Each structure stands twice: as C-alpha cells, then as structure tokens.
Amino acid sequence: GDSVLAGYASGFLNLQIEHHMAPQMPMENLRKIRADSKKLALEFNVPYRELSFFEAIKLMLGGLYKTGRDELAIRHSYTDAAAAV
C-alpha cells in the first residue's frame, strides 16, 4: 500500500495525476480518488504511470540533474560568445 510518510517525504510525487485532476483537494486525500483515476485512464486509453518511492525520487533527481546540466551548457555558450566579441 501507499505510505503516507513516503508521500510527504516525496512531496506526493506518487499522486501527481490525481493532483492535476483535483488540484484543490488536500494532498493527503488524493489517495481516495486513485482507483477512479486509474479507471478513467483505462477507459480513455491514457497511460497511468505508477512508480515506487525510490523510482520517483530517482526520476526526480535525474530530471533536476539534466535540467541543471542543460542550463549550465546554455550559460557557457552565452559567456563563450560574449568573450569572443
């Protein structure tokens, strides 16, 4: 089952689909609509992706790393171009 502690520790990454379906709902209550979310996704042939706590953290950290790396590359290209002038 879902761990409420893991939910709080991950910022409820495991409930992002439900959060976007019901943004005003308190995060700790989003688990209550998960079954309905899965059912709707299946009905409309929309992928419903579930990750474990560790998979979600790994995905989040990987995304942050890639974003930082890409941003630094852009900044270096600007400073290199400015230095060449």
C-alpha positions as a Python dict, from the first residue, in 0.01 Angstrom:
ca = {
    (1, 'G'): (0, 0, 0),
    (2, 'D'): (84, 364, -9),
    (3, 'S'): (288, 504, 273),
    (4, 'V'): (169, 844, 391),
    (5, 'L'): (521, 908, 524),
    (6, 'A'): (671, 831, 182),
    (7, 'G'): (410, 1061, 29),
    (8, 'Y'): (510, 1353, 248),
    (9, 'A'): (882, 1276, 204),
    (10, 'S'): (847, 1281, -177),
    (11, 'G'): (610, 1575, -196),
    (12, 'F'): (337, 1330, -301),
    (13, 'L'): (509, 1254, -632),
    (14, 'N'): (312, 929, -635),
    (15, 'L'): (-14, 1126, -666),
    (16, 'Q'): (66, 1383, -935),
    (17, 'I'): (-202, 1255, -1172),
    (18, 'E'): (-467, 1286, -903),
    (19, 'H'): (-331, 1626, -801),
    (20, 'H'): (-379, 1757, -1155),
    (21, 'M'): (-728, 1610, -1170),
    (22, 'A'): (-831, 1766, -837),
    (23, 'P'): (-583, 2047, -757),
    (24, 'Q'): (-785, 2185, -462),
    (25, 'M'): (-802, 1850, -284),
    (26, 'P'): (-567, 1822, 15),
    (27, 'M'): (-266, 1611, -77),
    (28, 'E'): (-329, 1353, 195),
    (29, 'N'): (-678, 1284, 50),
    (30, 'L'): (-569, 1226, -310),
    (31, 'R'): (-522, 854, -244),
    (32, 'K'): (-902, 830, -212),
    (33, 'I'): (-953, 908, -582),
    (34, 'R'): (-667, 692, -715),
    (35, 'A'): (-893, 399, -815),
    (36, 'D'): (-1122, 635, -1007),
    (37, 'S'): (-819, 793, -1177),
    (38, 'K'): (-691, 454, -1290),
    (39, 'K'): (-1037, 359, -1416),
    (40, 'L'): (-1070, 680, -1618),
    (41, 'A'): (-722, 640, -1765),
    (42, 'L'): (-807, 288, -1877),
    (43, 'E'): (-1144, 399, -2016),
    (44, 'F'): (-985, 679, -2223),
    (45, 'N'): (-673, 479, -2316),
    (46, 'V'): (-444, 722, -2133),
    (47, 'P'): (-126, 583, -1978),
    (48, 'Y'): (-133, 572, -1598),
    (49, 'R'): (224, 555, -1474),
    (50, 'E'): (296, 428, -1124),
    (51, 'L'): (639, 441, -965),
    (52, 'S'): (773, 322, -635),
    (53, 'F'): (900, 581, -389),
    (54, 'F'): (1260, 514, -491),
    (55, 'E'): (1179, 516, -864),
    (56, 'A'): (1005, 853, -823),
    (57, 'I'): (1297, 1001, -629),
    (58, 'K'): (1544, 867, -888),
    (59, 'L'): (1336, 1013, -1172),
    (60, 'M'): (1306, 1350, -994),
    (61, 'L'): (1678, 1374, -916),
    (62, 'G'): (1767, 1267, -1270),
    (63, 'G'): (1540, 1540, -1408),
    (64, 'L'): (1695, 1801, -1179),
    (65, 'Y'): (2045, 1691, -1282),
    (66, 'K'): (1960, 1706, -1654),
    (67, 'T'): (1795, 2047, -1619),
    (68, 'G'): (2098, 2184, -1432),
    (69, 'R'): (2342, 2036, -1682),
    (70, 'D'): (2148, 2175, -1979),
    (71, 'E'): (2114, 2519, -1816),
    (72, 'L'): (2488, 2536, -1746),
    (73, 'A'): (2563, 2444, -2108),
    (74, 'I'): (2338, 2728, -2227),
    (75, 'R'): (2504, 2975, -1990),
    (76, 'H'): (2851, 2865, -2103),
    (77, 'S'): (2753, 2916, -2466),
    (78, 'Y'): (2644, 3274, -2384),
    (79, 'T'): (2961, 3355, -2192),
    (80, 'D'): (3178, 3196, -2463),
    (81, 'A'): (3002, 3404, -2729),
    (82, 'A'): (3036, 3722, -2521),
    (83, 'A'): (3408, 3654, -2463),
    (84, 'A'): (3464, 3615, -2837),
    (85, 'V'): (3337, 3968, -2908),
}
